């Protein structure tokens, strides 16, 4: 599908602004949720993202690097650390012993639940001043963006 330059440029600018705003809103909300030190602060950066990705994917090879935008060596070190902590396990690929599958352990799934609970608290802070109609509009927009991103991913 051919898109004229103007909408392409606007889409690129909006995508960048969305990414920047999303990170700012998320980390400002995290600060609010944990300013009283009332709960455990999970690592919501790379380790936390790795746990969430593995929890949703169930099992994957160390191609996790592309999801986290990290070098393979960094991800290998992270996986080693998570494995030592008992959060992930490696399983040899039965068809190719050079490859290993990574998945969460039961402790990893418990840690994932902690992260998800924290994310719910963070979302509460993010939407506390929005009207119900605005929250519904945001939810509808997010569903639409996620569905379009899934479609784009399939075509790449």
Secondary structure, DSSP 8 states (H G I E B T S, - for coil): ----HHHHHHHHHHHHHHHHHHHHHHHHHHHHHTTT--S-----SHHHHHHHHHHHHSSB-STHHHHHT--HHHHHHHHHHHHHTTSEEEEE-SS-TT-EEEEE-HHHHHHHHHHHHHHHHHHHHHHTTS-HHHHHHHHHHHHHHHHHHHHHHHH-
